[in-house]
Amino acid sequence: MPTRLARLAATVSFAASALASHAGVPGQGTWESTLQSRDLNGDRVADAFYDTALDITWMADADALPFEARANGWAGARSWAASLELHGVTGWRLPALHDRGAAGCDDPDAHGGGDCGYNVRPETSELAHLFYVTLGNLSIVDPNGLPAEGGLGNGGPFSGLRGEAYWLDAPYDDGVGLSAWYFSTAVGVQGSSNQGNPLFAWAVHEGDIASPAPEPATWGLMLGGLTIVALGRRRRS
């Protein structure tokens, strides 16, 4: 990524780091139809959201990474996700990257259409898809390389989602093994950072971790069916 754009991303990300969680914007993106809440402990509070478009589950809290783990950079973030247990559910990881074309950055202009820089193709990473498609956000640089109004305007149903740089679950091919991929929700940019940097992290899980609890009406039908079965057995005995 060109140095000028990299510095711009870092500056805006730092300025946005103090922002609180962003509320969901109705009608923006697909989140209202593609994210399904999952209550893992029965307290009627969403612990995660199943993404029907990507067939993965996002942890509801996007700011759960402990400071100690964040201080250990990319390795600390990956270790935290791998060891995470959320109400009995294990097997978490960082959002995946799908490196397109040649290894490393294949968009030297960083304006869009590649797998790094601004306006990356949504299919290049799970977090890019969430940012651009699910939440309908825009980057702060348009495809022509001009400044644009963008950033994290819609945070969907998640808590703790900040305008920050989040690690992705893939090393970056820098030739020396010192970098890893990240996506910045502050400015809508995807690129590489030194693995020792204390970026943020968000846990995801393959597939749907839990089926939604039956609605009250469904419970009534189930109980009614069980009652009929029980009465039938009594009559036969």
Sequence and secondary structure as in RCSB ss.txt:
>XXXX:A:sequence
MPTRLARLAATVSFAASALASHAGVPGQGTWESTLQSRDLNGDRVADAFYDTALDITWMADADALPFEARANGWA
GARSWAASLELHGVTGWRLPALHDRGAAGCDDPDAHGGGDCGYNVRPETSELAHLFYVTLGNLSIVDPNGLPAEG
GLGNGGPFSGLRGEAYWLDAPYDDGVGLSAWYFSTAVGVQGSSNQGNPLFAWAVHEGDIASPAPEPATWGLMLGG
LTIVALGRRRRS
>XXXX:A:secstr
  HHHHHHHHHHHHHHTT       TTSSSHHHHEEEE SSSSSS  EEEETTTTEEEESBTT   HHHHHTHHH
HHHHHHHH  BTTB  EE   B   SSSS   TT SSSSSSEES  GGGBHHHHIIIIIS  B SB TTS B S 
BS   TT BS  SSEEEEEEEE  SSS EEEEEETTTTEEEEEETTS  B   EEES SS     HHHHHHHHHH
HHHHHHHHHHH 
